[in-house]
Amino acid sequence: MLTTTTIDSALRIALDEDAPWGDITGEVFIPESASAKADLRAREDGVLAGLEVFARAFTLLDPTVTVELAAADGDAFTTGQVLATVAGPARAVLQAERIALNFCQRMSGIATQTRAFVDAAAGRARIVDTRKTTPGLRAFEKHAVVCGGGHNHRFGLSDAVMAKDNHLAVLIGEGLSVAEALRSARARLPHTTMLEVEVDRLDQVPEVLEGGADIIMLDNFTPAQLREGVDLIDGRAVVEASGNVTLETIPEIAATGVDVISSGALTHSACSIDLGLDLTLEA
């Protein structure tokens, strides 16, 4: 998902945005011959994600910069820990610093948040993300979820069939039966493609089961309703809980017997982790 091409493309845009005509501060204050060495250091505890992106920000700007990694994505780290060391021309190190940190801090924040959700579920349900990601940065944010021990939902609309409430409303408005529509969709799908349907009421479940859904999302259900939904589905489909999912509600939701808990908060509400680049200029 997070390919070299994807990384380079996003970094080029970010570097160009930050210094479209060069770094005039570096050009004025830093001698062209100056070298620098800097440590990427954690200023709070967290879970690491985006270290490859961090390193590539420097080497993409200047291939003579070297980055030595002292940790790996998915590692838990503590305050004060050195995660990587950067060395090379001082102008390049200083110019790429903010972009490198922005990506790594944001991704590590998502990984840290995800790890907390996974720990709260205590193995009783799979924690997955959603499409509620920053436009243009979905691959980075979904990679960070995996680094935190979570799993990815579909990457985008082209990946899987997921009939949500608005899709069902259109069908009903056209006078179509949900079960018939699902069976028709199934007939047109490759046999390897899963079919997921979102419901917001328990009385919708029997018709969705009749239509052959592989996954049923119970949206904005109370814990009591989730338990009732799990009993009603009775193993005939994967049960996904979504809506009003927070770190505080995860344990109770996981205890209802659902298979999957999806939460947009993994990506849209994560706070960046405080990481710093401690730099020393060398003659």
N, C-alpha and C positions, 0 to 999 in steps of 0.2 A: 504493500500500500504506500509506504513512505519510501519512494524510489529516489535514486540520485538525481534523476531529471526533475522530479517534483521539488526536492530540496533546493537544487540550484536555481530553478525558476523563481521560487518564492524569495530566495535570498537576493537574487539580482534585483528584483523589484524593491525589496526593502533597502538594500544598499544604495540603489539609485535614488530612492525617495529621500534618504537621509543625507546624501551628499551628491546632488545632481551635477554639480560643477566642481567637485572636489571638497576636501576638508580644509577650509581656509585657516582654521585655528591651528591645525597641525602644520600646515605649510608655513605659517608665520612664526610659531613658537618652537617647533621641533626641528633640529638639524636633520637634513636628509640622510646623513650618515649614522644617526643615532640608532642604537638597538635597544630592545626592551624585553624583559622577561616578566611574566605575570602569572599568578596563581588564581584559578577559579576556586573560590572558597565559599562554603556554605555559611550563611549568617543566621540560619534557623534549621531545625530538623525537617526532614522531608524525604520524598522518594524521587529519584532522578529520572528524568526523561529529556530527550533532545540533545544529548551530549554530542552525537554525530553532527547535528545541525550547528551546534555551537562551534565545533572545530571547523566545519566547512565554511562558515562565515569568514574566517580569517584566511584560509587557504584559497578561497575563491577570489578574494580581493587581492591577495599577494601569495603566489605559490611558494615563495621562499620562507613564509611563516611556518613554524612547526608547532604541533599541538600534541602533547603527551597526555594520554588519558590515564587517570588514576582510579576510575570507577566505571561502571557500565549502567546503561539504562535498566531501570527496574531495581537498582540498589537503593536501600535505605541509607540515608546519611545523617550525620549529626552536626550541630553547630561547630564551626571552626574547621571542619574537614576539608582538605584540598581534593578537588574533584578532577582537575586538569591543570596543566601548565602550558602556557603559550610563550613562544619566543620568536623574535624576528625583528624586522625593521619597525622602529617605534611608531612611525607615522601610520603604518598599516594596522598595527596592533590597536592603536588608539581609535582609528577610524571605524574598525569593525567591532569594537568592544560593545557598544550599545545594542547593535543588531543581534550579535551573538547572545548577549545576556537576555534580551527581550524574548527570544525564542525559547531559550533554556529555562528561564524563570516561569514563563507561561506554561510550558509543557510539564515542568516539574510540579507546578501547582495543581494541574489536572491529575497527574499521577498520584500525588499525595492525597488529594480528595478522594480519588477512586479507591486507594488502599484503605482509607477509613471506612468507606461504604462496604468494601469486601469484608473487612474485619467485622463490621457490625452484622453482616449477614451470616457470619460464622459457618459458611459452607452449606447452608440450608437452601440457598437459591443463587443462581448465577446473576451477577451484576453486569448490566450492559448499558451502553450509551444510546444516544438518539441522533437525529439529524440537526439538532439544535447546536450548531457549531458556528464558528466565525467564518463568514464567507471567504473562500480562497485558502483557508487553513484547515480544512476538514481532515486531511490526511495526517497532519501534525497532531491535531487534537485527539483523533482516534488512536493514533500510535501511543500517545501518552496514556490513554485509558488502559491499553494493554500492558504498558509498563507498570501501571498501578495494580495489576492483577485482575482487571475487569475484562470484559469481552465487547466486541463490536456488534452492534445491530447492523442492518443493511448499511452499506456505504452511501448509497443514493437511490434515486428512483429507478435506476436501470438494473438494480441488483436483485430485487425480489418483489413479489406481489404482496401488498399490504393494503387491504380495503379498510379505510377509516370511516368515521361517522359520516363525513360529508359524501364519501362515495356511496354509502348505503342510502343516504338521503336522496341522492340523485336517482338511484334505482327505484326507490319507493315512489318518488315523484313521477317516474315513467310507468308506474303500474306493474313493475316487475317483482317477482318473488326473489328474496335474498338467496334462498336455497337453490333455486333454478339458476340464478345469475352466477353463483359460485360454481355450480356443476358445469356450466357453460365455459367459465373461465378455466377451470381445471382441464377441460377437454382441449383447450387451445395452448396449454402450457407444456413445456418440456417436462418429462417425468422427473427431472432432477430439481425442479423449481418448487420451493415451498410456498404455501398459500397461507397468509396470516390475515385475520379479520379482527378489527377492534369493535368491542361492544361496550355500551355504557349502561345496560340494564340486563338483569339476569334473564328476563323473558326472551331476550334475543338469542340466548345460547343454543337452545334446541334447534332452531332453524339453521344456525351457522354450523352446528355439528352435522346436520342433515346434508348441508352443502359440501361437506368434506374438508373443512378447514384443518390445516396441519397445526396451526398455532392460533390460540384465541387470546387476545389482549383484553383484560378486564380493566377498563379505564376509569380512574377516580372512584373506585369501589372502597367502601370501608373494610376494615379487617374482617368483620363478621360476614359481609357480603363476599369477600374474597374466599373465605372458607366455604361458604355455600356454593360459590362458583366452582371451586376445586372439586367438591363432592359431586356436583351436577355433571361436570365434564368427565370425571371418573376415568382419567387416563386415556381418553379417546383423542386428546390433542394436548400439545404443550400449552401450559398456562402461563401467561405473562401478565404481571401487574405493572401498571403505570399510572402516573398522576399523583400529586401530593407526596412524592417520595423525597424524604429528607434523611439526613443522618440519624435523626431522632426516631423516625418512623420505620426505618429499615428492619430492626429486630422483630417488631410486631408483624410487619408484612411478611417477612421470611418465615415466620412461625405458622402462617396460614396454610402452607403446603404448596404455594406457587412454585413453578420451576424457574422462572426468570423475573427479575425486577429491572425495569428500564427507567433511567432517570436522565433528563436533560441537564440537571444540576451538575453532573460530572464535568460538563464542558462549559455551560453558560454561567455558572456561579462559582467556579473555582478562582481562588486568589493566587496571584503569582507568588512563588517562593522567593525569598530574599537571598540572592546570590551576588557576590561581588568579585571584581577582578582587581586583585592587589598587585600593583605594577611597580617595578623598579627600573629606572632608566640606567642603561649601561653606556659607558663612553665608547 
